[in-house]
Amino acid sequence: MTMNSSSLKPFLCFARLLLFLWIFISPSHTFGNWMYLGVSSIVAPRDNTCDNFPGLVDQQKSLCLQNPQALLSVSQGAKKAIYECQAQFSSERWNCTLSANYSIFGHVLKKGTRETAFIYSILSAGVVHSVTQACTAGNLTTCTCDVSAREGEHTVEGWKWGGCSDNVKYGIEFSRQFVDAPESSRSEKSTNIRNRMNLHNNEVGRKIVADLMKFKCRCHGVSGSCAVQTCWKSLSDFRTIGETLKQKYEAPIRIARRSLRTLKRAEKTKRRVPISYTELVFVHRSPNYCRANKKRGILGTKGRECNKTSSGSDSCDLLCCGRGYNTQVVRLVERCECKFIWCCYVKCKTCETLLDKHTCK
């Protein structure tokens, strides 16, 4: 039996309704769903965006209504965080895989692993970074440049404040209010170890952004003598922040599941050693990312390209988990030996290179 386009319309409407219900009822939607802003398209937020956007809790909607443009900065921050996550883990067994639903990172957010810790910290840092940049650019009505250091005020080092310092204090405070909101709104927040783990890692991301602020200076004087320096504080590029958080990911602290008022280390001999906001924390050990597990949303490493000569995480031995690898010869054709011919075009040769491509079995 064939169906024409008119008879398909009721079916398509019903299918869309089922998809809509699945998105909002699915348990996975409840984990980190504001992060969906990182893969959504927000160009010019309108007043109704705040109420209609899926996954925002009441406090986040309130912040959005107070300053709709801030949602655009949050979206940009989440985007750069996801991009940086995938860049930092491109050669790891877990390569910051994205899920097809509103949870974005799927099963990884359900378990308090060190991957979860990195995700929360990098997303929090991304929001700080983008909101701070928006303040400097004058894109938000609720903030300006950092005015804590007055322009023209001299320091003991001999230079004076000037220019427009990035207002990272505002970015951090906004991130606390927006990013921490889902954790703060849960009724079991005081006893839920995962909740406190998430809040801690959020703060780590924010602190790293603040700690990596750098000075930029401009010289003033006759013939470039630099008699006077005017300086201001500026954000580091987000790649530096991502690299620093990746280093924290490599040496995280496992915390005890029954930490009461403060987070305690799982290692009994170090229980009294305090945990600072420069250290990522986790509860559960990471699962095996070597083999695919559809139930957990793990893709495995089969088919991933590896480096035969490397000794790092991208090596065929590590990335392929000891299963071995396949090698195929790939022909690369590209333009080469280009010359500018007067006047007015560029003439190139076509070069062919044979490369060995190794992929995990």
GUKOL-345236 format. One record per residue (C-alpha): residue number from 1; residue in three letters; x, y, z negated. Coordinates in steps of 0.1 Angstrom, whole numbers. Example, Ala and Ser with C-alpha at 12.3 -4.5 7.8 and 13.67 -1.06 7.14 Angstrom:
REM GUKOL-345236
PT   n res     u     v     w
PT   1 Ala   123   -45   -78
PT   2 Ser   137   -11   -71
END
This chain:
REM GUKOL-345236
PT   n res     u     v     w
PT   1 Met     0     0     0
PT   2 Thr    13    34     9
PT   3 Met     7    67   -10
PT   4 Asn     6   101     6
PT   5 Ser    20   133   -10
PT   6 Ser   -14   143   -25
PT   7 Ser   -20   110   -42
PT   8 Leu    15   112   -57
PT   9 Lys    10   145   -75
PT  10 Pro    -9   131  -105
PT  11 Phe    18   104  -109
PT  12 Leu    46   129  -108
PT  13 Cys    28   152  -133
PT  14 Phe    24   122  -157
PT  15 Ala    61   112  -152
PT  16 Arg    72   147  -161
PT  17 Leu    50   147  -192
PT  18 Leu    66   114  -203
PT  19 Leu   101   129  -198
PT  20 Phe    91   160  -218
PT  21 Leu    78   138  -247
PT  22 Trp   109   116  -246
PT  23 Ile   132   146  -248
PT  24 Phe   114   161  -279
PT  25 Ile   105   128  -297
PT  26 Ser   137   109  -290
PT  27 Pro   159   105  -322
PT  28 Ser   190   115  -303
PT  29 His   174   149  -298
PT  30 Thr   178   157  -335
PT  31 Phe   216   155  -334
PT  32 Gly   234   187  -325
PT  33 Asn   207   198  -301
PT  34 Trp   216   235  -301
PT  35 Met   248   223  -282
PT  36 Tyr   226   219  -252
PT  37 Leu   231   256  -246
PT  38 Gly   266   246  -233
PT  39 Val   251   229  -203
PT  40 Ser   221   251  -197
PT  41 Ser   218   281  -174
PT  42 Ile   211   313  -193
PT  43 Val   216   344  -172
PT  44 Ala   194   371  -187
PT  45 Pro   177   360  -219
PT  46 Arg   141   372  -224
PT  47 Asp   122   376  -256
PT  48 Asn   103   343  -250
PT  49 Thr   136   324  -245
PT  50 Cys   142   322  -282
PT  51 Asp   109   304  -290
PT  52 Asn   108   282  -259
PT  53 Phe   144   269  -259
PT  54 Pro   145   233  -272
PT  55 Gly   165   224  -302
PT  56 Leu   168   257  -320
PT  57 Val   159   257  -357
PT  58 Asp   139   286  -373
PT  59 Gln   170   305  -384
PT  60 Gln   186   303  -350
PT  61 Lys   154   315  -333
PT  62 Ser   153   344  -358
PT  63 Leu   189   354  -349
PT  64 Cys   181   351  -312
PT  65 Leu   150   373  -316
PT  66 Gln   170   400  -334
PT  67 Asn   195   400  -305
PT  68 Pro   185   380  -274
PT  69 Gln   218   388  -257
PT  70 Ala   236   369  -284
PT  71 Leu   221   336  -271
PT  72 Leu   240   342  -238
PT  73 Ser   273   345  -258
PT  74 Val   264   313  -277
PT  75 Ser   258   296  -244
PT  76 Gln   291   308  -230
PT  77 Gly   309   297  -262
PT  78 Ala   294   263  -261
PT  79 Lys   304   260  -224
PT  80 Lys   340   269  -229
PT  81 Ala   341   245  -259
PT  82 Ile   328   216  -239
PT  83 Tyr   352   224  -211
PT  84 Glu   381   226  -235
PT  85 Cys   371   193  -252
PT  86 Gln   372   175  -218
PT  87 Ala   405   191  -210
PT  88 Gln   421   181  -243
PT  89 Phe   408   145  -240
PT  90 Ser   411   139  -203
PT  91 Ser   438   113  -208
PT  92 Glu   423    97  -239
PT  93 Arg   402    65  -242
PT  94 Trp   374    88  -254
PT  95 Asn   374   116  -229
PT  96 Cys   347   138  -244
PT  97 Thr   319   121  -225
PT  98 Leu   286   140  -222
PT  99 Ser   253   123  -226
PT 100 Ala   223   127  -203
PT 101 Asn   199   139  -231
PT 102 Tyr   196   170  -252
PT 103 Ser   221   157  -278
PT 104 Ile   248   163  -252
PT 105 Phe   274   140  -270
PT 106 Gly   250   112  -277
PT 107 His   260    85  -301
PT 108 Val   293   103  -311
PT 109 Leu   273   128  -331
PT 110 Lys   254   101  -350
PT 111 Lys   286    87  -366
PT 112 Gly   309   109  -387
PT 113 Thr   341    99  -368
PT 114 Arg   371   121  -361
PT 115 Glu   356   127  -326
PT 116 Thr   325   141  -343
PT 117 Ala   348   163  -364
PT 118 Phe   365   177  -333
PT 119 Ile   332   184  -315
PT 120 Tyr   318   204  -344
PT 121 Ser   350   224  -349
PT 122 Ile   355   232  -312
PT 123 Leu   319   242  -307
PT 124 Ser   320   265  -338
PT 125 Ala   353   280  -325
PT 126 Gly   337   286  -291
PT 127 Val   308   306  -305
PT 128 Val   332   327  -325
PT 129 His   354   333  -295
PT 130 Ser   326   343  -271
PT 131 Val   306   364  -296
PT 132 Thr   338   383  -305
PT 133 Gln   346   389  -268
PT 134 Ala   310   402  -263
PT 135 Cys   315   427  -292
PT 136 Thr   347   440  -276
PT 137 Ala   330   443  -242
PT 138 Gly   300   462  -257
PT 139 Asn   276   435  -246
PT 140 Leu   259   432  -281
PT 141 Thr   241   460  -298
PT 142 Thr   248   446  -332
PT 143 Cys   286   449  -332
PT 144 Thr   315   470  -319
PT 145 Cys   353   467  -320
PT 146 Asp   369   461  -354
PT 147 Val   369   494  -373
PT 148 Ser   386   481  -405
PT 149 Ala   419   496  -393
PT 150 Arg   415   533  -384
PT 151 Glu   428   544  -351
PT 152 Gly   460   565  -355
PT 153 Glu   467   551  -390
PT 154 His   504   543  -394
PT 155 Thr   518   511  -409
PT 156 Val   549   505  -430
PT 157 Glu   564   487  -400
PT 158 Gly   564   520  -381
PT 159 Trp   537   514  -355
PT 160 Lys   501   527  -356
PT 161 Trp   467   512  -351
PT 162 Gly   450   520  -318
PT 163 Gly   430   506  -290
PT 164 Cys   402   482  -297
PT 165 Ser   409   453  -320
PT 166 Asp   387   422  -314
PT 167 Asn   360   420  -341
PT 168 Val   366   384  -351
PT 169 Lys   349   390  -385
PT 170 Tyr   316   396  -368
PT 171 Gly   321   365  -346
PT 172 Ile   329   344  -376
PT 173 Glu   298   356  -396
PT 174 Phe   275   351  -366
PT 175 Ser   289   316  -361
PT 176 Arg   282   308  -398
PT 177 Gln   246   319  -395
PT 178 Phe   239   303  -361
PT 179 Val   261   272  -359
PT 180 Asp   256   262  -396
PT 181 Ala   218   267  -395
PT 182 Pro   208   231  -386
PT 183 Glu   229   218  -416
PT 184 Ser   217   245  -440
PT 185 Ser   180   239  -431
PT 186 Arg   180   202  -441
PT 187 Ser   164   195  -474
PT 188 Glu   190   169  -483
PT 189 Lys   219   193  -476
PT 190 Ser   234   191  -512
PT 191 Thr   239   153  -512
PT 192 Asn   242   144  -475
PT 193 Ile   279   137  -469
PT 194 Arg   275   140  -431
PT 195 Asn   259   174  -436
PT 196 Arg   288   186  -457
PT 197 Met   313   171  -433
PT 198 Asn   298   190  -404
PT 199 Leu   298   223  -424
PT 200 His   335   218  -433
PT 201 Asn   345   211  -397
PT 202 Asn   325   241  -385
PT 203 Glu   345   263  -409
PT 204 Val   378   247  -397
PT 205 Gly   370   258  -361
PT 206 Arg   363   294  -373
PT 207 Lys   394   296  -394
PT 208 Ile   417   285  -366
PT 209 Val   403   313  -344
PT 210 Ala   411   338  -371
PT 211 Asp   445   324  -379
PT 212 Leu   455   325  -342
PT 213 Met   447   362  -338
PT 214 Lys   477   380  -323
PT 215 Phe   491   415  -321
PT 216 Lys   492   433  -288
PT 217 Cys   512   466  -286
PT 218 Arg   518   494  -261
PT 219 Cys   549   516  -261
PT 220 His   548   554  -260
PT 221 Gly   578   577  -256
PT 222 Val   600   596  -232
PT 223 Ser   613   575  -203
PT 224 Gly   599   543  -219
PT 225 Ser   619   548  -251
PT 226 Cys   591   532  -272
PT 227 Ala   593   559  -299
PT 228 Val   558   550  -310
PT 229 Gln   540   517  -307
PT 230 Thr   502   515  -307
PT 231 Cys   490   480  -317
PT 232 Trp   457   461  -320
PT 233 Lys   446   426  -328
PT 234 Ser   434   403  -301
PT 235 Leu   420   368  -297
PT 236 Ser   443   340  -286
PT 237 Asp   433   323  -253
PT 238 Phe   409   294  -259
PT 239 Arg   434   269  -246
PT 240 Thr   457   276  -276
PT 241 Ile   427   272  -299
PT 242 Gly   418   239  -283
PT 243 Glu   454   226  -285
PT 244 Thr   456   235  -322
PT 245 Leu   423   217  -330
PT 246 Lys   435   187  -310
PT 247 Gln   465   186  -333
PT 248 Lys   442   186  -363
PT 249 Tyr   422   158  -347
PT 250 Glu   454   137  -346
PT 251 Ala   458   139  -384
PT 252 Pro   423   142  -399
PT 253 Ile   414   133  -435
PT 254 Arg   390   105  -443
PT 255 Ile   366   115  -470
PT 256 Ala   349    94  -497
PT 257 Arg   312    88  -489
PT 258 Arg   302    95  -525
PT 259 Ser   318   129  -528
PT 260 Leu   295   149  -552
PT 261 Arg   302   186  -555
PT 262 Thr   333   188  -534
PT 263 Leu   347   167  -506
PT 264 Lys   371   141  -519
PT 265 Arg   397   121  -500
PT 266 Ala   389    84  -494
PT 267 Glu   424    75  -504
PT 268 Lys   422    70  -542
PT 269 Thr   458    80  -549
PT 270 Lys   451   114  -533
PT 271 Arg   416   121  -546
PT 272 Arg   428   152  -566
PT 273 Val   445   167  -537
PT 274 Pro   422   195  -524
PT 275 Ile   411   196  -488
PT 276 Ser   417   229  -471
PT 277 Tyr   398   245  -442
PT 278 Thr   428   238  -420
PT 279 Glu   421   201  -419
PT 280 Leu   394   182  -401
PT 281 Val   375   155  -421
PT 282 Phe   356   124  -411
PT 283 Val   337    96  -428
PT 284 His   336    66  -404
PT 285 Arg   364    51  -383
PT 286 Ser   361    55  -346
PT 287 Pro   345    27  -325
PT 288 Asn   363     8  -298
PT 289 Tyr   363    30  -268
PT 290 Cys   382     4  -246
PT 291 Arg   351   -15  -234
PT 292 Ala   317    -2  -223
PT 293 Asn   289    -3  -248
PT 294 Lys   257    11  -233
PT 295 Lys   239    10  -267
PT 296 Arg   265    33  -282
PT 297 Gly   269    53  -250
PT 298 Ile   306    42  -246
PT 299 Leu   317    41  -210
PT 300 Gly   349    21  -216
PT 301 Thr   381    28  -196
PT 302 Lys   376     4  -167
PT 303 Gly   383    23  -134
PT 304 Arg   400    52  -152
PT 305 Glu   432    64  -135
PT 306 Cys   464    59  -156
PT 307 Asn   500    69  -154
PT 308 Lys   524    39  -149
PT 309 Thr   555    58  -160
PT 310 Ser   540    77  -190
PT 311 Ser   545    67  -226
PT 312 Gly   517    89  -238
PT 313 Ser   479    84  -241
PT 314 Asp   475    85  -204
PT 315 Ser   499    55  -199
PT 316 Cys   485    24  -183
PT 317 Asp   494     3  -214
PT 318 Leu   474    25  -238
PT 319 Leu   446    37  -216
PT 320 Cys   438     3  -202
PT 321 Cys   439   -13  -236
PT 322 Gly   463   -41  -225
PT 323 Arg   439   -53  -197
PT 324 Gly   463   -44  -170
PT 325 Tyr   457   -22  -140
PT 326 Asn   451   -22  -102
PT 327 Thr   473    -3   -78
PT 328 Gln   463    10   -44
PT 329 Val   481    32   -19
PT 330 Val   464    65   -12
PT 331 Arg   472    86    18
PT 332 Leu   473   123    10
PT 333 Val   470   147    40
PT 334 Glu   477   184    33
PT 335 Arg   489   216    49
PT 336 Cys   526   223    45
PT 337 Glu   556   244    57
PT 338 Cys   533   274    63
PT 339 Lys   547   305    80
PT 340 Phe   532   339    86
PT 341 Ile   532   347   123
PT 342 Trp   533   384   133
PT 343 Cys   506   395   138
PT 344 Cys   483   382   122
PT 345 Tyr   479   345   113
PT 346 Val   494   317    92
PT 347 Lys   507   286   110
PT 348 Cys   511   254    91
PT 349 Lys   521   218    97
PT 350 Thr   502   188    85
PT 351 Cys   521   166    61
PT 352 Glu   512   131    50
PT 353 Thr   522   115    17
PT 354 Leu   516    80     5
PT 355 Leu   509    78   -33
PT 356 Asp   504    49   -56
PT 357 Lys   471    52   -76
PT 358 His   468    31  -107
PT 359 Thr   433    23  -123
PT 360 Cys   425     3  -153
PT 361 Lys   411   -32  -149
END
